[in-house]
Amino acid sequence: ATGARVSEALEVKQGDYFPTEAFVRLYGKGRKERLVPVGEEAALWIRKYQNFGRPQLANPFRSQDYLFLNHHGRRLSRMGAWKILKKYVDELGIQKHVSPHTIRHSFATHLIEGGADLRVVQELLGHADISTTQIYTHLDRMYLREVLMQFHPLARARKKTG
């Protein structure tokens, strides 16, 4: 829902999430700070987690201020996040390899395919260089070619004669 790197999401502290504005403060590579919006559905689940899940995990003697905790009340690790994702991928019967980065990649791809400005996607992903974000446009170009071939009169005429 934010396109965050898994390491960025796991570093979020409770004070970095602003539910009223539906934004989260992320610290990217080089501790570069950015604010990104949180979608309505994600905000709903974060609220549920904060009200019901997190209190079950928090340990008054060990808990840290991180938003996402493990069952010991400490910051959830990258491996812990991966195991949670794998559990849900398996439950859904998804056969493809899915990692936290797959979710980030899908986030960017969906935005670009939906017509989002590349500069906005760059900002959301926290890319320092636009060329890093442009990697996601190759899929969009393939889609553009398909649309051209399907709907352009000359392309349709060639299909009929060929």
CNS distance restraints for C-alpha pairs under 8 A (distance, minus, plus):
assign (resid   1 and name CA) (resid  38 and name CA) 6.01 0.50 0.50
assign (resid   1 and name CA) (resid  39 and name CA) 5.75 0.50 0.50
assign (resid   1 and name CA) (resid  42 and name CA) 6.08 0.50 0.50
assign (resid   1 and name CA) (resid 107 and name CA) 7.39 0.50 0.50
assign (resid   2 and name CA) (resid  36 and name CA) 6.52 0.50 0.50
assign (resid   2 and name CA) (resid  37 and name CA) 6.59 0.50 0.50
assign (resid   2 and name CA) (resid  38 and name CA) 5.81 0.50 0.50
assign (resid   2 and name CA) (resid  39 and name CA) 7.49 0.50 0.50
assign (resid   2 and name CA) (resid 107 and name CA) 7.76 0.50 0.50
assign (resid   2 and name CA) (resid 124 and name CA) 7.35 0.50 0.50
assign (resid   3 and name CA) (resid 103 and name CA) 7.47 0.50 0.50
assign (resid   3 and name CA) (resid 104 and name CA) 4.78 0.50 0.50
assign (resid   3 and name CA) (resid 105 and name CA) 7.79 0.50 0.50
assign (resid   3 and name CA) (resid 107 and name CA) 5.68 0.50 0.50
assign (resid   3 and name CA) (resid 108 and name CA) 6.98 0.50 0.50
assign (resid   3 and name CA) (resid 124 and name CA) 6.80 0.50 0.50
assign (resid   3 and name CA) (resid 125 and name CA) 5.82 0.50 0.50
assign (resid   4 and name CA) (resid   8 and name CA) 5.95 0.50 0.50
assign (resid   4 and name CA) (resid   9 and name CA) 5.97 0.50 0.50
assign (resid   4 and name CA) (resid  26 and name CA) 7.66 0.50 0.50
assign (resid   4 and name CA) (resid 104 and name CA) 6.54 0.50 0.50
assign (resid   4 and name CA) (resid 125 and name CA) 6.42 0.50 0.50
assign (resid   5 and name CA) (resid   9 and name CA) 6.35 0.50 0.50
assign (resid   5 and name CA) (resid  28 and name CA) 7.98 0.50 0.50
assign (resid   5 and name CA) (resid 100 and name CA) 7.61 0.50 0.50
assign (resid   5 and name CA) (resid 101 and name CA) 6.86 0.50 0.50
assign (resid   5 and name CA) (resid 104 and name CA) 6.78 0.50 0.50
assign (resid   5 and name CA) (resid 125 and name CA) 7.96 0.50 0.50
assign (resid   6 and name CA) (resid  10 and name CA) 6.18 0.50 0.50
assign (resid   6 and name CA) (resid  78 and name CA) 6.84 0.50 0.50
assign (resid   6 and name CA) (resid  81 and name CA) 7.87 0.50 0.50
assign (resid   6 and name CA) (resid 100 and name CA) 6.17 0.50 0.50
assign (resid   6 and name CA) (resid 101 and name CA) 7.27 0.50 0.50
assign (resid   7 and name CA) (resid  11 and name CA) 6.34 0.50 0.50
assign (resid   7 and name CA) (resid  78 and name CA) 6.84 0.50 0.50
assign (resid   8 and name CA) (resid  12 and name CA) 6.70 0.50 0.50
assign (resid   8 and name CA) (resid  26 and name CA) 5.87 0.50 0.50
assign (resid   8 and name CA) (resid  27 and name CA) 5.91 0.50 0.50
assign (resid   8 and name CA) (resid  28 and name CA) 6.10 0.50 0.50
assign (resid   9 and name CA) (resid  26 and name CA) 7.13 0.50 0.50
assign (resid  10 and name CA) (resid  66 and name CA) 7.48 0.50 0.50
assign (resid  10 and name CA) (resid  67 and name CA) 7.57 0.50 0.50
assign (resid  10 and name CA) (resid  68 and name CA) 6.32 0.50 0.50
assign (resid  10 and name CA) (resid  75 and name CA) 7.09 0.50 0.50
assign (resid  10 and name CA) (resid  76 and name CA) 6.38 0.50 0.50
assign (resid  10 and name CA) (resid  77 and name CA) 7.08 0.50 0.50
assign (resid  10 and name CA) (resid  78 and name CA) 7.48 0.50 0.50
assign (resid  11 and name CA) (resid  26 and name CA) 7.75 0.50 0.50
assign (resid  11 and name CA) (resid  27 and name CA) 7.61 0.50 0.50
assign (resid  11 and name CA) (resid  66 and name CA) 6.60 0.50 0.50
assign (resid  11 and name CA) (resid  67 and name CA) 7.93 0.50 0.50
assign (resid  11 and name CA) (resid  75 and name CA) 7.92 0.50 0.50
assign (resid  12 and name CA) (resid  16 and name CA) 5.89 0.50 0.50
assign (resid  12 and name CA) (resid  17 and name CA) 7.43 0.50 0.50
assign (resid  12 and name CA) (resid  24 and name CA) 7.94 0.50 0.50
assign (resid  12 and name CA) (resid  25 and name CA) 7.24 0.50 0.50
assign (resid  12 and name CA) (resid  26 and name CA) 6.55 0.50 0.50
assign (resid  12 and name CA) (resid  66 and name CA) 5.84 0.50 0.50
assign (resid  12 and name CA) (resid  67 and name CA) 5.79 0.50 0.50
assign (resid  12 and name CA) (resid  68 and name CA) 7.58 0.50 0.50
assign (resid  13 and name CA) (resid  17 and name CA) 7.21 0.50 0.50
assign (resid  13 and name CA) (resid  65 and name CA) 5.48 0.50 0.50
assign (resid  13 and name CA) (resid  66 and name CA) 4.01 0.50 0.50
assign (resid  13 and name CA) (resid  67 and name CA) 4.91 0.50 0.50
assign (resid  14 and name CA) (resid  65 and name CA) 5.99 0.50 0.50
assign (resid  14 and name CA) (resid  66 and name CA) 5.84 0.50 0.50
assign (resid  14 and name CA) (resid  67 and name CA) 4.89 0.50 0.50
assign (resid  16 and name CA) (resid  24 and name CA) 5.64 0.50 0.50
assign (resid  16 and name CA) (resid  25 and name CA) 4.95 0.50 0.50
assign (resid  16 and name CA) (resid  26 and name CA) 7.45 0.50 0.50
assign (resid  17 and name CA) (resid  22 and name CA) 7.66 0.50 0.50
assign (resid  17 and name CA) (resid  23 and name CA) 6.22 0.50 0.50
assign (resid  17 and name CA) (resid  24 and name CA) 4.43 0.50 0.50
assign (resid  17 and name CA) (resid  25 and name CA) 6.39 0.50 0.50
assign (resid  18 and name CA) (resid  22 and name CA) 5.65 0.50 0.50
assign (resid  18 and name CA) (resid  23 and name CA) 5.27 0.50 0.50
assign (resid  18 and name CA) (resid  24 and name CA) 5.94 0.50 0.50
assign (resid  19 and name CA) (resid  23 and name CA) 6.64 0.50 0.50
assign (resid  19 and name CA) (resid  43 and name CA) 7.03 0.50 0.50
assign (resid  22 and name CA) (resid  37 and name CA) 5.82 0.50 0.50
assign (resid  22 and name CA) (resid  38 and name CA) 5.20 0.50 0.50
assign (resid  22 and name CA) (resid  39 and name CA) 7.26 0.50 0.50
assign (resid  22 and name CA) (resid  40 and name CA) 7.78 0.50 0.50
assign (resid  22 and name CA) (resid  43 and name CA) 6.71 0.50 0.50
assign (resid  23 and name CA) (resid  35 and name CA) 6.34 0.50 0.50
assign (resid  23 and name CA) (resid  36 and name CA) 5.44 0.50 0.50
assign (resid  23 and name CA) (resid  37 and name CA) 4.28 0.50 0.50
assign (resid  23 and name CA) (resid  38 and name CA) 5.32 0.50 0.50
assign (resid  24 and name CA) (resid  35 and name CA) 5.62 0.50 0.50
assign (resid  24 and name CA) (resid  36 and name CA) 5.56 0.50 0.50
assign (resid  24 and name CA) (resid  37 and name CA) 6.42 0.50 0.50
assign (resid  24 and name CA) (resid  38 and name CA) 6.78 0.50 0.50
assign (resid  25 and name CA) (resid  33 and name CA) 6.85 0.50 0.50
assign (resid  25 and name CA) (resid  34 and name CA) 5.77 0.50 0.50
assign (resid  25 and name CA) (resid  35 and name CA) 4.55 0.50 0.50
assign (resid  25 and name CA) (resid  36 and name CA) 6.60 0.50 0.50
assign (resid  26 and name CA) (resid  33 and name CA) 5.73 0.50 0.50
assign (resid  26 and name CA) (resid  34 and name CA) 5.43 0.50 0.50
assign (resid  26 and name CA) (resid  35 and name CA) 6.23 0.50 0.50
assign (resid  26 and name CA) (resid  36 and name CA) 7.49 0.50 0.50
assign (resid  27 and name CA) (resid  31 and name CA) 4.96 0.50 0.50
assign (resid  27 and name CA) (resid  32 and name CA) 5.31 0.50 0.50
assign (resid  27 and name CA) (resid  33 and name CA) 4.55 0.50 0.50
assign (resid  27 and name CA) (resid  34 and name CA) 6.50 0.50 0.50
assign (resid  28 and name CA) (resid  32 and name CA) 4.99 0.50 0.50
assign (resid  28 and name CA) (resid  33 and name CA) 6.25 0.50 0.50
assign (resid  28 and name CA) (resid  34 and name CA) 7.59 0.50 0.50
assign (resid  28 and name CA) (resid 126 and name CA) 6.45 0.50 0.50
assign (resid  34 and name CA) (resid 126 and name CA) 7.27 0.50 0.50
assign (resid  36 and name CA) (resid 124 and name CA) 6.15 0.50 0.50
assign (resid  38 and name CA) (resid  42 and name CA) 6.36 0.50 0.50
assign (resid  38 and name CA) (resid  43 and name CA) 6.12 0.50 0.50
assign (resid  39 and name CA) (resid  43 and name CA) 6.05 0.50 0.50
assign (resid  40 and name CA) (resid  44 and name CA) 6.19 0.50 0.50
assign (resid  41 and name CA) (resid  45 and name CA) 6.46 0.50 0.50
assign (resid  42 and name CA) (resid  46 and name CA) 6.09 0.50 0.50
assign (resid  43 and name CA) (resid  47 and name CA) 6.12 0.50 0.50
assign (resid  44 and name CA) (resid  48 and name CA) 6.33 0.50 0.50
assign (resid  45 and name CA) (resid  49 and name CA) 6.05 0.50 0.50
assign (resid  46 and name CA) (resid  50 and name CA) 6.02 0.50 0.50
assign (resid  47 and name CA) (resid  51 and name CA) 6.10 0.50 0.50
assign (resid  48 and name CA) (resid  52 and name CA) 5.81 0.50 0.50
assign (resid  48 and name CA) (resid  53 and name CA) 7.08 0.50 0.50
assign (resid  49 and name CA) (resid  53 and name CA) 4.48 0.50 0.50
assign (resid  49 and name CA) (resid  54 and name CA) 5.68 0.50 0.50
assign (resid  50 and name CA) (resid  54 and name CA) 5.17 0.50 0.50
assign (resid  50 and name CA) (resid  55 and name CA) 7.01 0.50 0.50
assign (resid  51 and name CA) (resid  55 and name CA) 6.82 0.50 0.50
assign (resid  52 and name CA) (resid  56 and name CA) 6.83 0.50 0.50
assign (resid  53 and name CA) (resid  57 and name CA) 6.64 0.50 0.50
assign (resid  54 and name CA) (resid  58 and name CA) 5.99 0.50 0.50
assign (resid  54 and name CA) (resid  67 and name CA) 7.90 0.50 0.50
assign (resid  54 and name CA) (resid  68 and name CA) 7.43 0.50 0.50
assign (resid  54 and name CA) (resid  69 and name CA) 6.94 0.50 0.50
assign (resid  57 and name CA) (resid  69 and name CA) 6.48 0.50 0.50
assign (resid  57 and name CA) (resid  70 and name CA) 6.62 0.50 0.50
assign (resid  57 and name CA) (resid  71 and name CA) 5.30 0.50 0.50
assign (resid  57 and name CA) (resid  72 and name CA) 6.73 0.50 0.50
assign (resid  57 and name CA) (resid  73 and name CA) 5.19 0.50 0.50
assign (resid  58 and name CA) (resid  62 and name CA) 7.80 0.50 0.50
assign (resid  58 and name CA) (resid  63 and name CA) 5.34 0.50 0.50
assign (resid  58 and name CA) (resid  64 and name CA) 7.99 0.50 0.50
assign (resid  58 and name CA) (resid  69 and name CA) 7.23 0.50 0.50
assign (resid  58 and name CA) (resid  71 and name CA) 7.91 0.50 0.50
assign (resid  58 and name CA) (resid  72 and name CA) 7.51 0.50 0.50
assign (resid  58 and name CA) (resid  73 and name CA) 4.52 0.50 0.50
assign (resid  58 and name CA) (resid  74 and name CA) 7.78 0.50 0.50
assign (resid  59 and name CA) (resid  63 and name CA) 4.80 0.50 0.50
assign (resid  59 and name CA) (resid  72 and name CA) 7.01 0.50 0.50
assign (resid  59 and name CA) (resid  73 and name CA) 5.04 0.50 0.50
assign (resid  62 and name CA) (resid  72 and name CA) 7.69 0.50 0.50
assign (resid  62 and name CA) (resid  73 and name CA) 6.14 0.50 0.50
assign (resid  62 and name CA) (resid  74 and name CA) 6.77 0.50 0.50
assign (resid  63 and name CA) (resid  72 and name CA) 7.79 0.50 0.50
assign (resid  63 and name CA) (resid  73 and name CA) 4.58 0.50 0.50
assign (resid  63 and name CA) (resid  74 and name CA) 5.43 0.50 0.50
assign (resid  64 and name CA) (resid  73 and name CA) 6.93 0.50 0.50
assign (resid  64 and name CA) (resid  74 and name CA) 5.80 0.50 0.50
assign (resid  64 and name CA) (resid  75 and name CA) 6.76 0.50 0.50
assign (resid  66 and name CA) (resid  74 and name CA) 7.72 0.50 0.50
assign (resid  66 and name CA) (resid  75 and name CA) 5.78 0.50 0.50
assign (resid  67 and name CA) (resid  75 and name CA) 7.76 0.50 0.50
assign (resid  68 and name CA) (resid  75 and name CA) 6.06 0.50 0.50
assign (resid  68 and name CA) (resid  76 and name CA) 5.66 0.50 0.50
assign (resid  69 and name CA) (resid  73 and name CA) 5.39 0.50 0.50
assign (resid  69 and name CA) (resid  74 and name CA) 5.19 0.50 0.50
assign (resid  69 and name CA) (resid  75 and name CA) 4.59 0.50 0.50
assign (resid  69 and name CA) (resid  76 and name CA) 4.66 0.50 0.50
assign (resid  70 and name CA) (resid  74 and name CA) 5.55 0.50 0.50
assign (resid  70 and name CA) (resid  75 and name CA) 6.04 0.50 0.50
assign (resid  70 and name CA) (resid  76 and name CA) 4.69 0.50 0.50
assign (resid  70 and name CA) (resid  77 and name CA) 7.63 0.50 0.50
assign (resid  70 and name CA) (resid  80 and name CA) 7.39 0.50 0.50
assign (resid  76 and name CA) (resid  80 and name CA) 5.96 0.50 0.50
assign (resid  76 and name CA) (resid  81 and name CA) 6.71 0.50 0.50
assign (resid  77 and name CA) (resid  81 and name CA) 6.24 0.50 0.50
assign (resid  78 and name CA) (resid  82 and name CA) 6.14 0.50 0.50
assign (resid  79 and name CA) (resid  83 and name CA) 6.13 0.50 0.50
assign (resid  80 and name CA) (resid  84 and name CA) 6.31 0.50 0.50
assign (resid  81 and name CA) (resid  85 and name CA) 6.25 0.50 0.50
assign (resid  81 and name CA) (resid 100 and name CA) 7.93 0.50 0.50
assign (resid  82 and name CA) (resid  86 and name CA) 6.04 0.50 0.50
assign (resid  82 and name CA) (resid  99 and name CA) 6.73 0.50 0.50
assign (resid  82 and name CA) (resid 100 and name CA) 6.67 0.50 0.50
assign (resid  83 and name CA) (resid  87 and name CA) 6.10 0.50 0.50
assign (resid  84 and name CA) (resid  88 and name CA) 6.60 0.50 0.50
assign (resid  85 and name CA) (resid  89 and name CA) 6.15 0.50 0.50
assign (resid  85 and name CA) (resid  98 and name CA) 7.99 0.50 0.50
assign (resid  85 and name CA) (resid  99 and name CA) 7.32 0.50 0.50
assign (resid  85 and name CA) (resid 100 and name CA) 7.35 0.50 0.50
assign (resid  86 and name CA) (resid  90 and name CA) 6.00 0.50 0.50
assign (resid  86 and name CA) (resid  98 and name CA) 7.41 0.50 0.50
assign (resid  86 and name CA) (resid  99 and name CA) 7.74 0.50 0.50
assign (resid  87 and name CA) (resid  91 and name CA) 6.17 0.50 0.50
assign (resid  88 and name CA) (resid  92 and name CA) 6.12 0.50 0.50
assign (resid  89 and name CA) (resid  93 and name CA) 6.33 0.50 0.50
assign (resid  89 and name CA) (resid  94 and name CA) 5.51 0.50 0.50
assign (resid  89 and name CA) (resid  98 and name CA) 7.26 0.50 0.50
assign (resid  90 and name CA) (resid  94 and name CA) 6.09 0.50 0.50
assign (resid  90 and name CA) (resid  95 and name CA) 7.81 0.50 0.50
assign (resid  98 and name CA) (resid 102 and name CA) 5.69 0.50 0.50
assign (resid  98 and name CA) (resid 103 and name CA) 7.64 0.50 0.50
assign (resid  99 and name CA) (resid 103 and name CA) 6.87 0.50 0.50
assign (resid 100 and name CA) (resid 104 and name CA) 6.65 0.50 0.50
assign (resid 101 and name CA) (resid 105 and name CA) 6.03 0.50 0.50
assign (resid 102 and name CA) (resid 106 and name CA) 6.08 0.50 0.50
assign (resid 103 and name CA) (resid 107 and name CA) 6.14 0.50 0.50
assign (resid 104 and name CA) (resid 108 and name CA) 6.43 0.50 0.50
assign (resid 105 and name CA) (resid 109 and name CA) 6.11 0.50 0.50
assign (resid 105 and name CA) (resid 136 and name CA) 7.74 0.50 0.50
assign (resid 106 and name CA) (resid 110 and name CA) 5.95 0.50 0.50
assign (resid 107 and name CA) (resid 111 and name CA) 6.35 0.50 0.50
assign (resid 108 and name CA) (resid 112 and name CA) 6.25 0.50 0.50
assign (resid 108 and name CA) (resid 121 and name CA) 6.62 0.50 0.50
assign (resid 108 and name CA) (resid 125 and name CA) 7.72 0.50 0.50
assign (resid 108 and name CA) (resid 136 and name CA) 6.80 0.50 0.50
assign (resid 109 and name CA) (resid 113 and name CA) 5.99 0.50 0.50
assign (resid 109 and name CA) (resid 136 and name CA) 5.81 0.50 0.50
assign (resid 109 and name CA) (resid 137 and name CA) 7.49 0.50 0.50
assign (resid 109 and name CA) (resid 139 and name CA) 7.45 0.50 0.50
assign (resid 109 and name CA) (resid 140 and name CA) 7.71 0.50 0.50
assign (resid 110 and name CA) (resid 114 and name CA) 5.90 0.50 0.50
assign (resid 111 and name CA) (resid 115 and name CA) 6.46 0.50 0.50
assign (resid 111 and name CA) (resid 116 and name CA) 5.31 0.50 0.50
assign (resid 111 and name CA) (resid 121 and name CA) 7.20 0.50 0.50
assign (resid 112 and name CA) (resid 116 and name CA) 5.03 0.50 0.50
assign (resid 112 and name CA) (resid 117 and name CA) 7.11 0.50 0.50
assign (resid 112 and name CA) (resid 118 and name CA) 6.94 0.50 0.50
assign (resid 112 and name CA) (resid 121 and name CA) 7.53 0.50 0.50
assign (resid 112 and name CA) (resid 136 and name CA) 7.46 0.50 0.50
assign (resid 112 and name CA) (resid 137 and name CA) 6.84 0.50 0.50
assign (resid 112 and name CA) (resid 140 and name CA) 6.83 0.50 0.50
assign (resid 113 and name CA) (resid 139 and name CA) 7.95 0.50 0.50
assign (resid 113 and name CA) (resid 140 and name CA) 5.51 0.50 0.50
assign (resid 116 and name CA) (resid 120 and name CA) 7.02 0.50 0.50
assign (resid 116 and name CA) (resid 121 and name CA) 6.96 0.50 0.50
assign (resid 117 and name CA) (resid 121 and name CA) 6.51 0.50 0.50
assign (resid 118 and name CA) (resid 122 and name CA) 6.13 0.50 0.50
assign (resid 118 and name CA) (resid 130 and name CA) 7.86 0.50 0.50
assign (resid 118 and name CA) (resid 133 and name CA) 7.17 0.50 0.50
assign (resid 118 and name CA) (resid 134 and name CA) 7.45 0.50 0.50
assign (resid 119 and name CA) (resid 123 and name CA) 6.33 0.50 0.50
assign (resid 119 and name CA) (resid 130 and name CA) 7.13 0.50 0.50
assign (resid 120 and name CA) (resid 124 and name CA) 6.23 0.50 0.50
assign (resid 121 and name CA) (resid 125 and name CA) 6.10 0.50 0.50
assign (resid 121 and name CA) (resid 133 and name CA) 7.20 0.50 0.50
assign (resid 122 and name CA) (resid 126 and name CA) 5.99 0.50 0.50
assign (resid 122 and name CA) (resid 127 and name CA) 5.29 0.50 0.50
assign (resid 122 and name CA) (resid 128 and name CA) 7.69 0.50 0.50
assign (resid 122 and name CA) (resid 129 and name CA) 7.80 0.50 0.50
assign (resid 122 and name CA) (resid 130 and name CA) 6.21 0.50 0.50
assign (resid 122 and name CA) (resid 133 and name CA) 5.61 0.50 0.50
assign (resid 123 and name CA) (resid 127 and name CA) 6.48 0.50 0.50
assign (resid 127 and name CA) (resid 132 and name CA) 6.53 0.50 0.50
assign (resid 127 and name CA) (resid 133 and name CA) 6.72 0.50 0.50
assign (resid 128 and name CA) (resid 132 and name CA) 7.94 0.50 0.50
assign (resid 129 and name CA) (resid 133 and name CA) 7.34 0.50 0.50
assign (resid 130 and name CA) (resid 134 and name CA) 6.26 0.50 0.50
assign (resid 131 and name CA) (resid 135 and name CA) 6.86 0.50 0.50
assign (resid 133 and name CA) (resid 137 and name CA) 7.71 0.50 0.50
assign (resid 134 and name CA) (resid 138 and name CA) 7.61 0.50 0.50
assign (resid 136 and name CA) (resid 140 and name CA) 7.46 0.50 0.50
assign (resid 137 and name CA) (resid 141 and name CA) 6.24 0.50 0.50
assign (resid 138 and name CA) (resid 142 and name CA) 6.48 0.50 0.50
assign (resid 139 and name CA) (resid 143 and name CA) 6.46 0.50 0.50
assign (resid 140 and name CA) (resid 144 and name CA) 6.20 0.50 0.50
assign (resid 141 and name CA) (resid 145 and name CA) 6.26 0.50 0.50
assign (resid 142 and name CA) (resid 146 and name CA) 6.37 0.50 0.50
assign (resid 143 and name CA) (resid 147 and name CA) 6.26 0.50 0.50
assign (resid 144 and name CA) (resid 148 and name CA) 6.12 0.50 0.50
assign (resid 145 and name CA) (resid 149 and name CA) 6.10 0.50 0.50
assign (resid 146 and name CA) (resid 150 and name CA) 6.06 0.50 0.50
assign (resid 147 and name CA) (resid 151 and name CA) 5.96 0.50 0.50
assign (resid 147 and name CA) (resid 152 and name CA) 7.87 0.50 0.50
assign (resid 148 and name CA) (resid 152 and name CA) 5.30 0.50 0.50
assign (resid 148 and name CA) (resid 155 and name CA) 7.31 0.50 0.50
assign (resid 149 and name CA) (resid 155 and name CA) 5.17 0.50 0.50
assign (resid 149 and name CA) (resid 156 and name CA) 6.76 0.50 0.50
assign (resid 150 and name CA) (resid 155 and name CA) 7.02 0.50 0.50
assign (resid 150 and name CA) (resid 156 and name CA) 6.50 0.50 0.50
assign (resid 151 and name CA) (resid 155 and name CA) 7.33 0.50 0.50
assign (resid 151 and name CA) (resid 156 and name CA) 6.75 0.50 0.50
assign (resid 152 and name CA) (resid 156 and name CA) 6.25 0.50 0.50
assign (resid 153 and name CA) (resid 157 and name CA) 6.06 0.50 0.50
assign (resid 154 and name CA) (resid 158 and name CA) 6.22 0.50 0.50
assign (resid 155 and name CA) (resid 159 and name CA) 6.37 0.50 0.50
assign (resid 156 and name CA) (resid 160 and name CA) 6.43 0.50 0.50
assign (resid 157 and name CA) (resid 161 and name CA) 6.39 0.50 0.50
assign (resid 158 and name CA) (resid 162 and name CA) 5.72 0.50 0.50
